[in-house]
């Protein structure tokens, strides 16, 4: 059976571990985390797993794949090391803090011919799948505009999130990356021709390539064919509820919307919008949070080779660089295939 290790078993890592263990396609063979309490909680889910100290020990255990759920600054280096050892990788976002870091990981996967995936989990909610089906069906006519928001009434509770060198960015890197991925995934063949953005820290407008963490951001992307995407995200916004998470796609014959229910981080619905009417397409319950990880491990069990769709993560990283005003975007950050 496929053998998988986990590097980092905090809340997110344990959630993915639980999903993979429940699926049964792979054996959770080993766990590494610097926090004994996290390891103990993970062992309660996968008692057969071996506890090891670090990535080097994981890579000495003849694993087929590794799930990386560590602080963002470590992702690229850890993923490259695993791939160079012939081990497939499923990584929490971001794969890298910049386009350059992300491209280096993708090239490492290509060289080693090993499966690499990023946990863009909102794609795999039933509600977002329903919205995409409506958009792709042509029932909305020509889809020309999209509005996506992710406002979190709280901020991250770990100090490294607030240090640019460790996180790579603030709310855009934490939340906006999901919105950007969803928009590009929905438009599939679009090419982003222009990006404008405004980043704020406690209400103060930040300069390009800021050296402090943003807690509020808005961005506009011009996508090929005259389409426009608007993105807004924030931490600690007085949103009136725990979170506001929405993605609405407007067409010449109607619209489709993905949104959270009652401020929830977990419950989502899909709706078809026509004038003043809305029609429900999908509603909870939906146990979606580990679905992307399970899809990766199933693919790993059947075909551990390089999957070219990971190139989409490089596109997202390039546009993130442009939102932040970094000089690292490069020409290959402008297109998108799907």
Secondary structure, DSSP 8 states (H G I E B T S, - for coil): -EEEEEE--SHHHHHHHHHHHHH-SEEEEEEE-S-HHHHHHHHHH-TT-EEESSHHHHHTS--SEEEE-S-HHHHHHHHHHHHHTT-EEEE-S-S-SSHHHHHHHHHHHHHHT--EEE--GGGGSHHHHHHHHHHHHTTT-SEEEEEEEEEESS--SSGGGG-HHHHSSSHIIIIIHHHHHHHHHHH-S--EEEEEEEEEETTEE--SS-SS--SEEEEEEEETTTEEEEEEEEES---SSSEEEEEEEEETTEEEEEEESTT-SS-EEEEEEETTEEEEEE-S----TTHHHHHHHHHHHH--S--GGGHHHHHHHHHHHHHHT-TT--GGGS----
